[in-house]
Amino acid sequence: MAIAITLQNFLASRGADYDVVFHSPTATSRQTARAAHIPAGCLVKSVVLQDEHGYLMAVVPADSKVRVADLERQLHRRLRLATEDEIASLFADCERGAVPALGVAYGLETVVDYSVESAPEVYFEGGDHQALVHMRGEQFSNLMRDAGHSRFAERA
């Protein structure tokens, strides 16, 4: 599979400069970083949360976890992890567990941890378990300029 069509269309509409890196199938972000021979800190992952206001995508480095309590306090929201079925319906053109870290491409409110902005290069899931989108960190930050930015990641 190439990258998800929604993601592909979003990147094209923004004139994004990127390439696709293929790797052997993996099940976790850390496995993906190893299989693609990239530092885990350059691979970003998404965590989809939900509350009565809707869905929220939190973006952190693959070697980190989301401190949900910090996000709740900062956003004044009571969040829970979205279910696999909810995520599958939001990202219909993606395989389960391979959600691109560009929630804005799917119309989701998105918040990015500040630690992502310091990465010189960024890799993220392309919609399946074998393809990563790769771009300069500056390009990723530009695509996320309308997203929220905060500190909520904790190295795992």
N, C-alpha and C positions, 0 to 999 in steps of 0.2 A: 504494500500500500504506500502511496505517496503521502504527503501530509494531508491532513483533513481539509476538505474543500472550503469550509468556513474560514479556517485559518489562512489558507492559500489566498482566498479572495481578500481578506482583511489586509494581509501583507502587501498584496499587489495594489490595493487602493491607497496605501500609505507610501508606496514607492520604496518599500523596505529592501535593503540589501542584505541577503542572507544566503546560506547554503544549507544543504541537508546532509547530515552525517548518519550513515547506516551502521548498525551494530547487531550482534546476535540478540535474540529475544531475551528479555529480562523481566523480572517481576517487581523489583524495587529500584528506587532512585540510586542507591549506592551500587547495586549491581550494574545499573545502566552506566554510571560514571566509569566503573572498572572496565566494562565491555567496550565502551567508546574511547577508553584511554584518555580521559579528561579529569581534571581535578573536581572533586565533589562540590567544592565551593563555587565553581563556574556553572554547574548544572542547577537550574532553579526548578522548583516544584510548586504545585498549587495544592492548596487545601481549601475545599469548598465548605462553607459554613452557612447556616440558615437561622432565621428568626422570623418573627411576625412581619418584619419589613421586607423580607425576601432573602435572596441569596447573596453571599459575599465570597469573593475569592481572595485568599491570603497567599502571597507569593514570598517564598523563602528559599535560601540555598538548600540543596539536597542534603547537606550534612547538618541541617538544623531542623528544629520542630517549632510549631506555632504555639506560643504561649497564649492560649485562648482567653484566659483571665485578663491579660494585659489588653488585648483587643477589646474585650467587653468594657473594661474601664475607660479606655480611650475613646471608644465610639458610643458609649452609653447605650449598649445593646446587650441583650442576653442571647448568646449564640450557642448553637450546637452543631456538631458535624452533620453535614448532609448525608443522607443514605446513598448507597450505591445505585439504587433505582432512581432517586432524584437526580443524581449526577448523570446517569445514563440518559435521562430525558433532556437535560440541559445541553449535553454534548453528544447528540445523536449520531454525529459523523465520526465519533472517536471510539476506540476500544476502551472497555472498562479499565480504569487504572492508568490511562495514558492521556490525561487531560492536559492540553497546552496551558502554559502559565500566562496566557494572554486572555484573561476573562473579558477584557474590553471587546475583543473580537466577537464574543458571544453575548454581548449586552449585559454582562454581569458587573456589578459594582466590584471594584478591585482595590486592594490595598497591598503595597509592596514594602517589605522590610528594607530599611536603609542600607543594610549590609549588601543587598543585591546591587545597589548603585555603584559600589566600588569595584565590581568585577570588570576587568578589561574586556573579557569575552563572556558571552552568555549562551548557554545551551538549554533547550527545553523540549519537552515531548511534542512530537508533531501530530499526535493523534493515534499512534499505534505503539507497540512495544519494540519497534526496530528502527525508528527514525527520530532523529533529534534535529531541531532547527538550531542553527548556529549563527550568531551575529555579534557584532561589536557591542560592548556594554553601553556605549553611547547611543547606539541605534535602539537598543532595548529601552533605555531610559526615555528616549524621545517618544517611543510608542506608548509608554506608560505615563506620559506627562500629565494626563487628566486623571490618573489613578490617585488614590490616597497614598501617603507615605508616612511611615511610623517605625517605631522599634517594638518588635514583638517576637523576634526569632531568638531561639536558644540553641546553641550547638548541642547536638544529640550525642 
